[in-house]
Amino acid sequence: MTTTTRDEQFRAFVTDGRPQLLRTATLLTAGDRHLAEDLVQTVLTKLYVAWPAYQRAGNREGYVRRMLANALVDEHRRPWRRELRVAEVPEAATAERTEAGPVLGALRGLPPGMRAVLVFRFLHDLTVADTAAALGLSEGTVKSQTSKALDHLRRALGPATLSPATTRSPR
């Protein structure tokens, strides 16, 4: 494959796939649009370098989702993430968080791994097995993480907020 062909293929992927990547990243970050943009940029940079491996992947969507979940975990491991926060938050940040709504606020209370399980299971409608494969977890871990995360959301939002479709039994 020539560099020109590779660049054209990658450009087409970014044009078509970036909005969905950004949507997934926004949910993975519990509504933090700035972090979501950073994650998508990180994934796209790494994907360009790994484009031949992506082309050979049997499940290309899963390949990119896994990259996104890994980028989120890597981001939370950065030393500056462990710094203490200031007591007073600027008004602009407070207003942005308030606009996000109660669901994103409840998602913010979950660890990144649990959030990833919920996003993959319910946004992308993946089965337990597919979610486990995408995140490199066992099926049992996916089931327990889903259950714990939904319990957290029920407590945070109240049981009437979650629809029956969201609380269905694992496949």
C-alpha positions in Angstrom: 0.0 0.0 0.0 1.4 3.4 -0.9 1.6 6.2 1.5 -0.9 8.2 -0.5 -3.5 5.3 -0.4 -2.9 4.9 3.3 -3.4 8.6 3.9 -6.6 8.6 1.9 -7.9 5.6 3.7 -7.1 7.1 7.1 -8.6 10.5 6.1 -11.8 8.7 5.1 -11.9 6.8 8.4 -11.5 10.0 10.4 -14.1 11.8 8.4 -16.7 9.0 8.8 -15.7 7.6 12.3 -14.6 10.6 14.4 -18.1 11.7 15.5 -18.9 8.2 16.9 -15.5 8.0 18.5 -16.1 11.4 20.1 -19.5 10.3 21.3 -18.1 7.1 22.9 -15.2 9.1 24.4 -17.6 11.7 25.9 -19.5 8.9 27.7 -16.3 7.2 28.8 -15.2 10.4 30.4 -18.6 11.1 31.9 -19.2 14.2 29.8 -15.8 15.8 30.0 -15.7 17.1 26.5 -12.1 18.4 26.7 -10.8 15.0 27.9 -12.9 13.2 25.3 -11.3 15.3 22.5 -7.9 14.6 23.9 -8.6 10.8 24.0 -9.9 10.8 20.4 -6.8 12.7 19.2 -4.5 10.3 21.1 -6.3 7.3 19.5 -6.2 8.8 16.0 -2.5 9.5 16.3 -1.8 5.9 17.5 -4.2 4.5 14.9 -2.3 6.3 12.1 0.9 4.7 13.2 -0.8 1.2 13.6 -2.9 1.5 10.4 -1.5 -1.7 8.9 -2.5 -3.7 12.0 -6.0 -2.0 12.0 -6.4 -3.0 8.3 -5.7 -6.7 9.3 -8.0 -6.7 12.3 -11.0 -8.9 12.1 -13.1 -6.6 14.2 -12.0 -3.1 13.3 -14.7 -1.3 15.4 -13.6 -3.4 18.4 -9.9 -2.5 17.7 -10.6 1.2 17.9 -12.9 0.9 20.9 -10.2 -1.0 22.8 -7.7 1.7 21.9 -10.1 4.3 23.3 -10.6 2.4 26.5 -6.9 1.9 26.9 -6.2 5.6 26.3 -8.7 6.5 29.1 -7.0 4.1 31.5 -3.6 5.5 30.5 -4.8 9.1 31.0 -6.0 8.3 34.5 -2.6 6.9 35.4 -0.8 10.1 34.6 0.9 11.6 37.7 -0.8 15.0 37.3 -4.2 13.4 37.6 -3.4 12.6 41.2 -2.8 16.2 42.2 -5.0 17.8 44.7 -7.9 19.9 43.4 -8.5 23.5 44.4 -11.3 24.3 46.8 -13.1 26.8 44.6 -14.0 25.8 41.0 -14.3 28.6 38.4 -17.9 29.4 37.5 -17.5 28.2 33.9 -16.5 24.7 34.9 -19.4 24.5 37.4 -21.9 25.6 34.7 -20.6 23.1 32.2 -21.0 20.2 34.7 -24.5 21.3 35.6 -25.5 21.3 31.9 -24.3 17.7 31.6 -27.3 16.4 33.4 -27.8 13.8 36.2 -26.8 10.8 34.1 -23.4 12.1 33.3 -23.0 13.2 36.9 -23.8 9.7 38.1 -21.4 8.2 35.5 -18.7 10.5 36.9 -19.0 8.7 40.2 -17.9 5.4 38.5 -14.3 4.2 38.0 -13.3 4.4 34.3 -13.4 0.6 33.9 -17.0 0.4 35.0 -17.9 3.3 32.8 -16.3 1.5 29.8 -18.3 -1.6 30.5 -21.5 0.3 30.6 -20.7 2.3 27.4 -19.8 -0.8 25.5 -22.7 -2.9 26.7 -25.5 -0.3 26.4 -24.3 2.4 23.9 -22.7 0.0 21.5 -25.1 -2.8 22.4 -22.3 -5.4 22.7 -22.9 -8.7 24.3 -21.1 -9.7 27.5 -18.6 -11.8 25.4 -17.9 -9.0 23.0 -17.5 -6.5 25.8 -15.1 -8.8 27.6 -13.1 -9.3 24.4 -13.0 -5.6 23.7 -11.8 -4.7 27.1 -9.6 -7.7 27.8 -11.7 -8.8 30.7 -13.4 -12.1 31.7 -17.1 -12.4 31.0 -17.7 -12.8 34.8 -15.9 -9.5 35.4 -18.0 -7.8 32.7 -21.2 -9.1 34.4 -20.2 -8.1 37.9 -19.0 -4.6 36.7 -22.3 -4.1 34.9 -24.3 -5.1 37.9 -22.3 -2.9 40.3 -22.4 0.1 37.9 -26.1 -0.2 37.4 -26.6 -0.4 41.2 -24.6 2.8 41.5 -26.7 4.5 38.9 -29.9 3.3 40.5 -28.8 4.8 43.8 -27.6 8.0 42.2 -30.5 8.5 39.9 -33.4 6.7 41.6 -34.9 3.5 40.1 -37.5 5.3 38.0 -34.7 7.0 36.0 -33.3 3.8 34.4 -35.4 2.3 31.7 -36.2 -1.4 31.7 -34.1 -1.8 28.5 -31.0 -0.6 30.5 -31.6 -3.0 33.3 -32.1 -6.1 31.2 -30.3 -9.2 32.2 -26.8 -9.8 30.7 -26.6 -11.7 27.4 
